[in-house]
Amino acid sequence: MISTSCLLADPATGAAESARERIGRLLLELEPHASELGCLDELAHAWRLLAANGACRQRAVVARRGVRGLLEWLADETERPNIQEQTSIGELDGASVGGVENRESSA
């Protein structure tokens, strides 16, 4: 897995930018295609992962609810059948991630 704090080269310009910014721009580029293909829920999930990956969410749960709370949270998250129903820690929808606004979830 690539750390979102590392730098990547933009293939078109060669300019260095953070992985978080590059991934955010790619997600924006994918929005019209995701809409056409009927997979906006999966794209919204990618935005949530970019804002706070699983490790970040787990650390936030431990800070708020302790290790036992983490185990309960993991069980709840794992039992949910639909990706759209899975929760994240904090309000991530509509958040600006790496300077790139998540238009999908802010609509």
C-alpha positions, -999 to +999 in steps of 0.1 A: +000+000+000+013+035-009+013+060+019-009+090+010+018+113+022+044+102-004+050+121-036+040+109-070+048+123-104+018+135-125+021+115-157+009+144-178+030+172-164+058+154-144+050+177-115+054+161-080+023+160-059+012+140-028-004+107-034-035+120-016-039+148-040-032+126-070-057+100-059-083+127-052-079+141-087-083+106-102-114+101-082-128+133-095-120+122-130-138+089-124-171+105-112-188+108-146-178+072-155-189+059-121-223+075-127-226+060-161-216+025-148-239+028-117-211+025-092-212+058-073-215+040-040-181+023-046-166+057-056-180+073-024-163+044-005-130+052-022-134+089-011-140+077+025-109+055+024-088+084+011-100+106+039-094+080+066-082+045+058-091+015+080-061+020+103-070+056+109-106+048+116-096+020+140-072+043+159-100+068+163-124+041+176-098+030+202-093+066+213-130+071+218-142+036+229-111+016+239-100-018+227-132-035+236-151-008+217-129-014+187-137-051+187-174-043+188-170-017+161-151-042+139-178-068+144-205-044+134-186-031+104-178-067+092-214-079+095-228-051+072-235-065+038-236-032+019-205-010+014-227+021+014-240+014+050-205+011+065-197+040+088-167+060+092-153+079+122-162+116+121-180+133+093-159+126+062-186+133+036-180+165+017-145+168+032-117+183+013-090+157+010-055+169+001-069+201-013-093+181-035-130+184-026-151+153-027-179+165-049-198+132-048-204+131-011-210+169-007-239+169-031 
